[in-house]
Amino acid sequence: MFPPALLSGGGWERLLATAGRLPLAVIDQQFGFEFALGREAAEADFCVFPVRGSALAAHYIREGEAAPSGSAAAALGACLARAAGDPTSFLSRKEGAVVLEYDVPDVLPEEPPPPGIFFVPDTASEDAVRRLHEDPADTVAALRAAAGWRADAAELRQVERVCEALSGAGYVAQAGVMPGRRPRAVRLVVHRIDAAGLPGLLERLRWPGSPDAAMSVMAETSEFTRPGAVLSLDVAAGGVSPRLGLELFRPVEWFRIDRAGWRPLIDRLADKAWCVPAKAAGLRAWPRAARLIGPGGVYRVHQTINHVKVVVANGRIGAKAYAAVVVRPPGS
């Protein structure tokens, strides 16, 4: 089903070994992959969506209850348990979902690192989205609790400063932490940025990179994507990281196949050498629908592309693609 240029060989085996630590029976009907487009290696990271009340969420809750006190697994399980049973919890008040992102390293450790944890409020609720942006202290406290991190006053000050600098220019639509990565940081995904105002905003954010690089990415891709900019910022105790992600979305719903619509953007990524030719060919072939015979009948499988992210960091530019697989069981 998957184009070999995107996922095959050792990359496929390592992904299965990482995902295999989760009981596959409780992975819900949607999961995702992250492909590094600037590398020839056919490998991917992956993510899952433990929806409240789902078997997958229950798995993490049970795993947390059995984990040592103070561990990352215990912290994540407690976070999901609060979301399931406490209407006053952060995720309940933000009407939010959780996305867990797993890095798949080249050499699998005996004990896998904990997943990245992202809070995504219900975008249909303007109030929920606004609260995530307007109460950074509450957001950071909830993320720290989910990751099992200790409070860091300098980190919180920097996140508050970034949110203040964004006032009137955009809003934080997602926030996350990656306990398995160093250095520690809070990732903020910022929507509704006017592209023309991007250089001034990056200056106010004190991003230590060149605005010209970011603007060149926007200029090369804007004709194929939704208007405006979506920024991915890593905010640490020392300020905003040199790594800047520019997330590019098609003007269609994420669950649409839209193979023809993605092709011009993929072609441009390849033309700019932000995507190697083999990965570009694989990505063009990714969106598809198929039917598989499984337990209980015929399953419908949809492979879609959610978005592409072009990362600018220390003078280098590269791209990643975020793809989804949606499995519809018989009768759905």
C-alpha positions as CSV (number, residue, x, y, z in Angstrom):
1,M,0.0,0.0,0.0
2,F,2.8,2.4,0.8
3,P,5.2,3.8,-1.8
4,P,8.5,2.1,-1.2
5,A,10.4,5.4,-1.5
6,L,8.6,6.6,1.5
7,L,8.5,3.6,3.7
8,S,10.3,0.2,3.2
9,G,13.2,-2.0,4.3
10,G,14.8,-1.1,7.6
11,G,12.7,2.0,8.0
12,W,9.5,-0.1,7.8
13,E,10.9,-2.7,10.2
14,R,11.9,-0.1,12.8
15,L,8.5,1.6,12.5
16,L,6.8,-1.8,13.1
17,A,9.1,-2.4,16.1
18,T,8.2,1.0,17.6
19,A,4.5,0.8,16.9
20,G,4.4,-2.8,18.0
21,R,4.9,-1.7,21.6
22,L,1.4,-0.5,21.3
23,P,-1.3,-3.2,21.1
24,L,-2.5,-2.8,17.5
25,A,-6.0,-3.8,18.5
26,V,-6.5,-0.5,20.3
27,I,-5.0,1.9,17.7
28,D,-8.1,3.7,16.5
29,Q,-9.2,4.2,13.0
30,Q,-6.8,7.0,12.2
31,F,-3.0,7.3,12.5
32,G,-0.3,9.3,10.8
33,F,3.2,9.4,9.4
34,E,5.9,12.0,9.2
35,F,8.2,11.7,6.2
36,A,11.5,13.7,6.0
37,L,11.6,14.7,2.4
38,G,15.2,15.8,2.1
39,R,16.5,12.3,3.0
40,E,16.7,9.3,0.7
41,A,16.1,6.9,3.6
42,A,12.6,5.2,3.3
43,E,11.6,5.8,6.9
44,A,9.0,7.6,8.9
45,D,7.9,8.7,12.3
46,F,4.3,8.1,13.3
47,C,1.5,9.5,15.4
48,V,-1.7,8.3,17.1
49,F,-4.8,10.0,18.4
50,P,-6.0,8.8,21.8
51,V,-9.6,10.2,21.6
52,R,-11.3,10.5,24.9
53,G,-13.3,7.3,25.7
54,S,-11.4,5.3,23.1
55,A,-9.7,1.9,23.6
56,L,-6.4,3.6,22.8
57,A,-6.8,6.3,25.5
58,A,-7.8,3.5,28.0
59,H,-4.5,1.7,27.1
60,Y,-2.4,4.7,28.0
61,I,-4.3,5.2,31.2
62,R,-3.7,1.6,32.2
63,E,-0.1,1.9,31.2
64,G,0.3,5.0,33.4
65,E,-1.3,3.4,36.4
66,A,1.2,0.5,36.1
67,A,4.2,2.8,35.5
68,P,6.6,4.0,38.2
69,S,5.5,7.2,40.0
70,G,7.1,10.3,38.4
71,S,7.8,8.6,35.0
72,A,6.7,10.0,31.7
73,A,4.2,7.2,31.2
74,A,2.6,7.8,34.5
75,A,2.3,11.5,33.7
76,L,0.7,10.9,30.3
77,G,-1.7,8.3,31.7
78,A,-2.8,10.7,34.5
79,C,-3.4,13.5,31.9
80,L,-5.6,11.3,29.8
81,A,-7.4,10.0,32.9
82,R,-8.2,13.6,34.0
83,A,-9.5,14.4,30.5
84,A,-11.8,11.4,30.6
85,G,-13.2,11.9,34.1
86,D,-12.9,15.5,35.1
87,P,-14.9,18.2,33.3
88,T,-12.8,20.8,34.9
89,S,-9.5,19.4,33.5
90,F,-7.5,21.4,31.0
91,L,-8.4,19.3,28.0
92,S,-12.1,19.2,28.9
93,R,-12.2,23.0,29.3
94,K,-10.3,23.5,26.0
95,E,-12.6,21.0,24.3
96,G,-9.3,19.5,23.1
97,A,-7.8,16.5,21.5
98,V,-4.4,14.9,22.1
99,V,-1.9,13.9,19.4
100,L,1.0,11.6,20.4
101,E,4.0,11.7,18.1
102,Y,6.6,8.9,18.1
103,D,10.2,9.4,16.8
104,V,11.5,6.3,15.1
105,P,15.3,6.4,15.6
106,D,17.9,4.7,13.3
107,V,18.9,2.4,16.2
108,L,16.0,1.4,18.4
109,P,16.8,1.7,22.1
110,E,15.8,-1.0,24.6
111,E,13.4,1.5,26.2
112,P,11.8,3.8,23.7
113,P,11.6,7.5,24.4
114,P,8.2,8.9,25.4
115,P,6.1,10.4,22.6
116,G,5.7,14.1,21.9
117,I,2.4,15.4,23.3
118,F,0.3,17.9,21.5
119,F,-2.9,19.6,22.6
120,V,-5.3,20.6,19.8
121,P,-8.4,22.5,20.8
122,D,-11.6,22.0,18.9
123,T,-11.1,24.4,15.9
124,A,-14.9,24.7,15.6
125,S,-15.0,26.4,19.0
126,E,-13.5,29.9,18.7
127,D,-13.6,30.2,22.5
128,A,-11.6,27.0,23.0
129,V,-8.9,28.1,20.5
130,R,-8.7,31.6,22.0
131,R,-8.3,30.3,25.6
132,L,-5.3,28.2,24.5
133,H,-3.6,31.3,23.3
134,E,-4.8,33.7,25.9
135,D,-3.9,31.6,29.0
136,P,-0.3,30.5,28.3
137,A,0.4,29.8,32.0
138,D,-2.5,27.3,32.1
139,T,-1.4,25.7,28.8
140,V,2.3,25.4,29.8
141,A,1.3,23.9,33.2
142,A,-0.9,21.3,31.6
143,L,1.9,20.3,29.1
144,R,4.4,20.1,31.9
145,A,2.1,17.8,33.8
146,A,1.5,15.6,30.8
147,A,5.2,15.2,30.2
148,G,6.2,14.9,33.9
149,W,8.4,18.0,33.8
150,R,9.2,20.3,36.6
151,A,8.1,24.0,36.4
152,D,10.6,26.3,34.7
153,A,9.9,30.0,35.4
154,A,12.1,31.2,32.5
155,E,10.4,28.9,30.0
156,L,7.0,30.2,31.0
157,R,8.1,33.8,30.7
158,Q,9.3,33.2,27.2
159,V,6.0,31.5,26.2
160,E,4.1,34.4,27.7
161,R,6.3,36.9,25.8
162,V,5.7,35.1,22.5
163,C,2.0,35.0,23.0
164,E,2.0,38.7,23.8
165,A,4.1,39.4,20.7
166,L,1.5,37.5,18.6
167,S,-1.4,39.7,19.8
168,G,-3.3,40.9,16.8
169,A,-1.0,38.9,14.4
170,G,-2.2,35.3,14.9
171,Y,-3.2,32.8,17.6
172,V,-1.7,29.6,19.0
173,A,-3.8,26.8,17.5
174,Q,-1.7,23.9,19.0
175,A,0.8,23.5,21.7
176,G,3.1,20.6,22.5
177,V,6.2,19.2,24.2
178,M,8.6,16.5,23.2
179,P,9.9,14.8,26.3
180,G,12.2,12.5,24.3
181,R,14.1,15.4,22.6
182,R,16.7,17.8,23.8
183,P,16.9,20.6,24.5
184,R,13.6,21.0,26.2
185,A,11.1,23.4,24.6
186,V,7.4,24.2,24.2
187,R,6.3,24.0,20.6
188,L,3.6,26.5,19.5
189,V,1.8,26.2,16.2
190,V,0.5,29.7,15.2
191,H,-2.3,30.2,12.7
192,R,-3.7,33.1,10.7
193,I,-0.4,35.0,10.1
194,D,-0.6,37.6,7.3
195,A,2.4,36.7,5.1
196,A,3.1,40.4,4.4
197,G,3.6,41.0,8.1
198,L,5.8,37.9,8.7
199,P,9.2,39.7,8.8
200,G,8.0,42.2,11.4
201,L,6.4,39.4,13.5
202,L,9.6,37.4,13.4
203,E,11.5,40.4,14.6
204,R,9.1,40.9,17.5
205,L,9.4,37.2,18.4
206,R,13.2,37.6,18.4
207,W,13.6,34.7,16.1
208,P,17.4,34.4,15.5
209,G,17.2,33.5,11.8
210,S,16.9,35.4,8.6
211,P,13.4,36.6,7.6
212,D,14.5,36.6,4.0
213,A,14.7,32.7,4.1
214,A,11.2,32.5,5.6
215,M,9.8,34.9,3.0
216,S,11.4,33.0,0.2
217,V,9.6,29.8,1.2
218,M,6.3,31.7,1.3
219,A,7.0,33.3,-2.1
220,E,7.8,29.9,-3.7
221,T,4.7,28.0,-2.3
222,S,1.9,30.5,-1.8
223,E,0.3,29.9,-5.2
224,F,-0.4,26.3,-4.2
225,T,-1.5,26.7,-0.6
226,R,-4.0,28.4,1.7
227,P,-3.4,32.1,2.2
228,G,-1.4,33.2,5.1
229,A,1.3,31.6,7.1
230,V,1.2,28.9,9.8
231,L,4.3,29.0,12.0
232,S,5.8,26.2,14.2
233,L,8.0,27.8,16.9
234,D,10.1,26.1,19.6
235,V,10.2,28.2,22.7
236,A,12.8,27.4,25.4
237,A,13.9,29.1,28.6
238,G,16.5,31.0,26.5
239,G,14.0,32.2,23.9
240,V,12.8,31.2,20.4
241,S,14.8,28.4,18.7
242,P,16.6,29.0,15.4
243,R,14.3,26.3,14.0
244,L,11.3,27.7,12.3
245,G,8.6,25.6,10.6
246,L,6.3,27.0,7.9
247,E,3.3,24.7,7.6
248,L,1.6,24.5,4.2
249,F,-2.0,23.4,3.8
250,R,-4.1,22.8,0.7
251,P,-7.4,24.7,0.5
252,V,-9.3,21.4,1.0
253,E,-10.3,19.3,4.0
254,W,-7.5,17.1,5.2
255,F,-9.4,13.9,4.6
256,R,-9.8,14.5,0.8
257,I,-7.6,12.4,-1.5
258,D,-6.8,15.4,-3.7
259,R,-3.9,13.7,-5.5
260,A,-4.0,16.2,-8.4
261,G,-4.2,19.1,-6.0
262,W,-1.0,18.2,-4.1
263,R,1.1,17.6,-7.2
264,P,2.0,21.2,-8.0
265,L,3.3,21.8,-4.5
266,I,5.3,18.6,-4.5
267,D,6.8,19.5,-7.8
268,R,7.8,22.9,-6.4
269,L,9.4,21.2,-3.3
270,A,11.4,19.0,-5.7
271,D,12.4,21.9,-8.0
272,K,13.8,23.8,-5.0
273,A,15.7,20.6,-3.8
274,W,13.8,20.7,-0.5
275,C,12.5,17.2,-1.4
276,V,14.7,14.5,-3.0
277,P,13.2,13.1,-6.3
278,A,12.4,9.6,-5.0
279,K,10.5,11.0,-2.1
280,A,8.6,13.4,-4.4
281,A,7.5,10.5,-6.6
282,G,6.4,8.5,-3.5
283,L,4.5,11.5,-2.1
284,R,2.7,12.0,-5.4
285,A,1.6,8.3,-5.2
286,W,0.6,8.4,-1.6
287,P,-3.0,9.7,-1.7
288,R,-5.3,6.8,-2.6
289,A,-8.3,4.8,-1.5
290,A,-8.3,1.0,-1.2
291,R,-10.4,-1.9,0.1
292,L,-8.9,-4.7,2.2
293,I,-10.3,-8.0,3.4
294,G,-10.0,-8.4,7.1
295,P,-11.7,-9.8,10.2
296,G,-15.4,-9.1,9.8
297,G,-15.5,-8.1,6.2
298,V,-14.2,-5.4,3.9
299,Y,-12.3,-2.4,5.3
300,R,-12.0,0.9,3.4
301,V,-8.6,2.6,3.7
302,H,-8.0,6.2,2.8
303,Q,-4.4,7.6,2.5
304,T,-4.3,11.4,2.6
305,I,-1.8,14.2,3.0
306,N,-2.6,16.6,5.9
307,H,0.1,19.2,5.3
308,V,3.7,19.9,4.4
309,K,6.1,21.7,6.6
310,V,9.2,23.5,5.3
311,V,11.8,24.0,8.1
312,V,14.2,26.9,8.1
313,A,17.1,26.4,10.5
314,N,20.6,27.8,10.6
315,G,20.7,28.7,6.9
316,R,19.3,25.3,5.8
317,I,15.9,24.6,4.3
318,G,14.2,21.2,4.2
319,A,10.7,19.8,4.0
320,K,8.6,17.2,5.8
321,A,5.2,15.7,4.8
322,Y,2.5,14.7,7.3
323,A,0.3,12.0,5.9
324,A,-2.7,10.2,7.4
325,V,-4.3,6.8,7.1
326,V,-8.0,6.4,7.9
327,V,-9.4,2.9,8.2
328,R,-13.2,2.5,7.9
329,P,-14.4,-0.9,9.3
330,P,-17.2,-2.9,7.7
331,G,-20.5,-1.2,8.0
332,S,-19.2,2.2,8.8
